[in-house]
Amino acid sequence: MDTGTTESSAAPPNGRTLFRRPVVGDADILGRRLRRELERCMQPGEQVRFCLRGDLGHALVCLDDRLLILKGGFHAGTTFGAMSATIYYQDVTGIQLRMHLVSGWIEISSPSFQGRERKHTRHPRSSDRDVYKLPNCVPILRRHVETYRAPLAELRRLVASSKQHLVAAGVVAELERLAELHRGGLLDEREFAAAKARILEATPVDDAA
């Protein structure tokens, strides 16, 4: 039986107990060192949408156009400091929740941060600490998984929205290019109409709209 301090099964949805910070909330749930790192990474006037705090205080922070993964301490390889990784929503290629018996991790994939083979990660031991050091992973405990589901769903929505805006901007730019060619006489009416139709047909439609 685990004799350490545990969270009650009747704990509030944000994971707060008498002795623990909540695992989902604003910047106040972060440790002092990671709050300083967050302030260093933010631009003036930027707002934190929400923070998700994992094992050993490692955190995922969602801003308006990007997310930050913040780590600090010995197990992250920054004994007296902190590290941060920035991933823009439009660059996210995957959001995975990987679990073992009592713990696991959230992994954010992008062209800069790809998943790789790793050992099982139950607790940070000398031979088994990969996700505590990987800049695109946040180690978590299984008992918090249900609390994480809503913010992860919101993160996926932010990623999808960012990609839709990127596609829309590309379509507008391509249509403007075609219009310029048409005005310059390089495309006749039939060619212009056919090229415009191909672009619009290839544009994904947001079913939620």
ZIMO-V432862 format. One record per residue. N is the residue number from 1. RES is the residue in one letter. PHI is phi in whole degrees, 0 to 359 (999 if undefined). BURIAL is # if it has 16 or more other C-alpha atoms within 10 Angstrom, else .. D_LAST is the distance of its C-alpha to the last C-alpha in Angstrom with 2 decimals. Layout:
N | RES | PHI | BURIAL | D_LAST
N | RES | PHI | BURIAL | D_LAST
//
This chain:
1 | M | 999 | . | 50.85
2 | D | 284 | . | 49.00
3 | T | 263 | . | 51.04
4 | G | 284 | . | 48.82
5 | T | 289 | . | 46.51
6 | T | 238 | . | 43.50
7 | E | 267 | # | 40.52
8 | S | 295 | . | 40.85
9 | S | 293 | . | 38.71
10 | A | 263 | . | 37.97
11 | A | 298 | . | 36.60
12 | P | 299 | . | 33.65
13 | P | 303 | . | 30.13
14 | N | 277 | # | 30.41
15 | G | 86 | # | 33.65
16 | R | 287 | # | 36.03
17 | T | 227 | . | 39.65
18 | L | 299 | . | 42.86
19 | F | 250 | . | 43.65
20 | R | 233 | . | 40.32
21 | R | 289 | # | 37.42
22 | P | 293 | # | 33.99
23 | V | 262 | # | 31.99
24 | V | 225 | # | 28.65
25 | G | 170 | # | 28.56
26 | D | 265 | # | 29.10
27 | A | 296 | # | 31.73
28 | D | 295 | . | 34.52
29 | I | 280 | # | 34.28
30 | L | 277 | # | 35.43
31 | G | 291 | # | 39.11
32 | R | 302 | . | 40.92
33 | R | 296 | # | 41.16
34 | L | 286 | # | 37.46
35 | R | 296 | # | 36.62
36 | R | 296 | . | 38.90
37 | E | 295 | # | 37.25
38 | L | 298 | # | 33.78
39 | E | 300 | . | 35.13
40 | R | 293 | . | 36.62
41 | C | 274 | . | 33.34
42 | M | 274 | . | 31.20
43 | Q | 269 | . | 30.98
44 | P | 303 | . | 32.01
45 | G | 84 | . | 29.35
46 | E | 288 | . | 27.13
47 | Q | 241 | . | 25.80
48 | V | 273 | . | 25.79
49 | R | 286 | # | 22.62
50 | F | 193 | # | 24.63
51 | C | 241 | # | 27.55
52 | L | 236 | # | 28.30
53 | R | 259 | # | 32.08
54 | G | 255 | # | 33.70
55 | D | 295 | # | 37.28
56 | L | 58 | # | 39.97
57 | G | 83 | # | 37.58
58 | H | 300 | # | 35.52
59 | A | 216 | # | 32.05
60 | L | 244 | # | 28.50
61 | V | 240 | # | 27.11
62 | C | 259 | # | 23.53
63 | L | 255 | # | 23.36
64 | D | 292 | . | 20.62
65 | D | 239 | . | 20.62
66 | R | 200 | # | 22.90
67 | L | 241 | # | 24.73
68 | L | 239 | # | 28.47
69 | I | 249 | # | 30.72
70 | L | 246 | # | 33.94
71 | K | 221 | # | 37.19
72 | G | 207 | # | 40.71
73 | G | 98 | # | 44.08
74 | F | 301 | . | 46.46
75 | H | 291 | # | 44.23
76 | A | 269 | # | 41.71
77 | G | 81 | # | 44.64
78 | T | 228 | . | 44.60
79 | T | 308 | . | 47.41
80 | F | 246 | . | 47.78
81 | G | 214 | . | 44.47
82 | A | 213 | # | 40.75
83 | M | 229 | # | 38.37
84 | S | 220 | # | 34.72
85 | A | 234 | # | 32.24
86 | T | 250 | . | 29.18
87 | I | 228 | # | 26.15
88 | Y | 287 | # | 23.21
89 | Y | 304 | # | 19.79
90 | Q | 294 | # | 19.17
91 | D | 263 | . | 22.47
92 | V | 289 | # | 21.91
93 | T | 250 | . | 22.40
94 | G | 189 | . | 22.92
95 | I | 231 | # | 23.15
96 | Q | 240 | . | 25.86
97 | L | 249 | # | 27.66
98 | R | 247 | . | 31.19
99 | M | 233 | # | 33.70
100 | H | 248 | . | 37.42
101 | L | 297 | . | 39.57
102 | V | 238 | . | 39.40
103 | S | 209 | # | 37.33
104 | G | 182 | # | 34.90
105 | W | 200 | # | 32.54
106 | I | 259 | # | 29.02
107 | E | 240 | # | 28.77
108 | I | 252 | # | 26.40
109 | S | 259 | # | 26.74
110 | S | 203 | # | 26.34
111 | P | 303 | . | 28.49
112 | S | 276 | . | 30.92
113 | F | 228 | # | 31.09
114 | Q | 255 | . | 31.39
115 | G | 295 | . | 32.40
116 | R | 210 | . | 36.03
117 | E | 297 | . | 38.57
118 | R | 211 | . | 39.84
119 | K | 282 | . | 42.21
120 | H | 299 | . | 41.35
121 | T | 234 | # | 40.66
122 | R | 261 | # | 41.85
123 | H | 216 | # | 43.52
124 | P | 288 | # | 44.35
125 | R | 248 | . | 47.69
126 | S | 300 | . | 49.61
127 | S | 260 | . | 48.78
128 | D | 209 | . | 45.19
129 | R | 232 | # | 43.04
130 | D | 312 | # | 40.58
131 | V | 291 | # | 37.32
132 | Y | 282 | # | 39.07
133 | K | 253 | # | 39.64
134 | L | 300 | # | 36.69
135 | P | 289 | # | 34.55
136 | N | 252 | # | 31.21
137 | C | 234 | # | 32.09
138 | V | 240 | # | 32.35
139 | P | 292 | # | 34.91
140 | I | 222 | # | 34.13
141 | L | 254 | # | 35.91
142 | R | 302 | # | 34.81
143 | R | 295 | . | 35.26
144 | H | 260 | # | 32.34
145 | V | 303 | # | 29.79
146 | E | 297 | . | 28.08
147 | T | 293 | # | 27.87
148 | Y | 281 | # | 26.14
149 | R | 298 | . | 23.37
150 | A | 295 | . | 21.03
151 | P | 296 | # | 21.48
152 | L | 292 | # | 21.11
153 | A | 295 | . | 17.74
154 | E | 294 | . | 16.75
155 | L | 298 | # | 18.38
156 | R | 296 | # | 16.42
157 | R | 295 | . | 13.11
158 | L | 297 | # | 14.80
159 | V | 295 | # | 15.95
160 | A | 298 | # | 12.70
161 | S | 297 | . | 11.19
162 | S | 297 | # | 14.54
163 | K | 292 | # | 14.63
164 | Q | 297 | # | 11.38
165 | H | 294 | . | 13.01
166 | L | 295 | . | 16.22
167 | V | 297 | . | 15.12
168 | A | 299 | . | 13.71
169 | A | 296 | . | 17.06
170 | G | 293 | . | 18.99
171 | V | 295 | # | 17.57
172 | V | 299 | . | 18.46
173 | A | 297 | . | 21.85
174 | E | 291 | . | 22.55
175 | L | 295 | # | 21.80
176 | E | 296 | . | 24.08
177 | R | 296 | . | 26.70
178 | L | 297 | # | 26.68
179 | A | 298 | # | 27.03
180 | E | 294 | . | 29.94
181 | L | 297 | . | 31.58
182 | H | 295 | # | 31.20
183 | R | 296 | . | 32.76
184 | G | 278 | . | 35.51
185 | G | 83 | . | 36.38
186 | L | 277 | . | 35.62
187 | L | 233 | # | 33.02
188 | D | 276 | . | 33.73
189 | E | 300 | . | 31.27
190 | R | 294 | . | 30.91
191 | E | 294 | . | 30.48
192 | F | 297 | # | 27.98
193 | A | 296 | . | 25.81
194 | A | 293 | . | 26.12
195 | A | 294 | . | 25.30
196 | K | 296 | # | 22.20
197 | A | 296 | . | 21.00
198 | R | 297 | . | 21.71
199 | I | 294 | . | 19.64
200 | L | 291 | . | 16.54
201 | E | 292 | . | 17.07
202 | A | 275 | . | 17.44
203 | T | 277 | . | 14.21
204 | P | 295 | . | 11.79
205 | V | 261 | . | 8.39
206 | D | 281 | . | 5.53
207 | D | 295 | . | 5.46
208 | A | 278 | . | 3.78
209 | A | 291 | . | 0.00
//
